[in-house]
Amino acid sequence: MKKKKLNINDYILLLVCICISFLIIITGCSENNSEIGIGPVKKLNLAPLNKNLSEKGKQIFDMKCIPCHRIDSKIVGPSLSGVTKRRKPEWIMNMILNPVQMTKENEAAKQLLNQYLVQMTYQNVSEDDAKAILEYFRDVDLK
């Protein structure tokens, strides 16, 4: 079988395909990163508010988050009032579950670190616990 030699048009077409593929990957990742953050939560479909889960979230928040956060005032970290209106649920959960990488690679999290000058610590919560905390935030933001 005889090999076909590539001409200049073949090389140009190959280069264009590579560039387009690269742009699709980069654009998709940066959009995704900015809106949902970096971490295990990629897509979250929210159900109607679950009061039992919200109460569990409040208990976890009071135990793990209250040293640095309040709902209506700034302490070490930002006030969390209205957070569900400012951020997507995936972003909130990823910030809870993956705060160090978020502040290194997510622009909004970097800005929070620059503003508050304290790295949010990893609190060793499960995805279920992070979902409960998110539910608590949703409940507070409805009031």
C-alpha positions, -999 to 999 in steps of 0.1 A, spaced: 0 0 0 13 34 -10 14 62 16 -1 95 7 20 125 12 3 153 31 2 187 14 1 221 30 -37 222 30 -38 189 50 -14 204 76 -35 236 78 -67 216 83 -51 195 110 -38 226 128 -73 243 127 -89 212 141 -64 210 170 -69 247 177 -107 245 177 -106 214 200 -83 232 224 -106 263 225 -137 242 231 -119 224 260 -105 256 275 -138 276 272 -159 248 286 -136 243 316 -133 279 325 -170 285 323 -176 255 344 -149 263 369 -162 299 375 -199 289 380 -198 256 398 -163 256 412 -138 228 415 -146 197 434 -168 166 434 -201 183 427 -206 188 390 -244 189 387 -270 193 415 -307 193 410 -324 209 439 -357 196 452 -382 217 472 -368 228 505 -365 199 530 -369 213 566 -355 182 582 -324 184 561 -322 221 568 -322 215 606 -295 189 602 -275 215 582 -280 241 609 -266 216 635 -235 209 613 -231 247 606 -232 254 643 -207 228 651 -182 233 622 -187 267 606 -198 291 633 -162 298 645 -156 317 613 -190 325 598 -223 340 608 -254 344 586 -259 381 591 -224 394 599 -188 392 590 -165 374 614 -133 358 601 -151 348 569 -179 365 550 -215 367 560 -235 339 544 -268 358 541 -279 356 505 -252 331 495 -277 310 476 -286 340 455 -250 349 447 -236 314 440 -248 282 423 -255 253 446 -226 233 431 -202 262 438 -213 264 475 -209 226 480 -175 226 463 -163 255 484 -174 235 515 -159 202 503 -128 215 485 -118 250 499 -81 249 494 -82 240 457 -111 264 452 -91 293 465 -62 283 443 -81 278 410 -115 295 412 -116 332 406 -145 340 430 -129 319 457 -95 337 451 -112 370 455 -127 359 488 -93 348 501 -78 382 490 -106 401 508 -107 381 540 -70 370 541 -77 337 558 -78 303 540 -111 285 547 -102 252 563 -113 218 552 -138 207 578 -140 170 567 -177 170 559 -193 144 536 -212 154 505 -244 146 524 -234 170 552 -225 197 526 -259 192 510 -275 196 545 -255 229 550 -266 241 516 -302 233 525 -298 254 557 -285 283 536 -315 279 512 -339 279 542 -323 311 557 -323 328 523 -360 322 519 -369 341 550 
